[in-house]
Amino acid sequence: MPARLVAANPALAPLFAAIGFAIAGSGWFAYNILKNDPHVVLNKKGEQDPWNTVRQDQNIKLYTPNRSFWTERTGLPDPRAAFLAAEHKVEDVAHKAKDKVKEIKERGVGNRP
């Protein structure tokens, strides 16, 4: 059907070519995002948080005009280490608070008859 339409009206050939290119490009882009973006999780059995495994010098962008930015980041310490250390401290404080509340309840302090 489209071939007959283009044969009858040759001026429509660029339109069909542009639409075909757009469909192919959008399909490629969707495939690229699904396979390479760490924010999209399709693997239910593997790593559930792939964004936590991105290195400091790993480029996950589709297009990067400044490639030297990623090469300069090689060997930098992981900034998540500071947050993880603080998170563990918060958990320790929370456990101590729970233990203190449990101790107070066991002593019966503050219980009303």
Secondary structure, 3 states (H helix, E strand, C coil): CHHHHHHHCHHHHHHHHHHHHHHHHHHHHHHHHHHHCCCCCCCCCCCCCHHHHCCCCCCCCCCCCCCHHHHHCCCCCCCHHHHHHHHHHHHHHHHHHHHHHHHHHHHCCCCCC
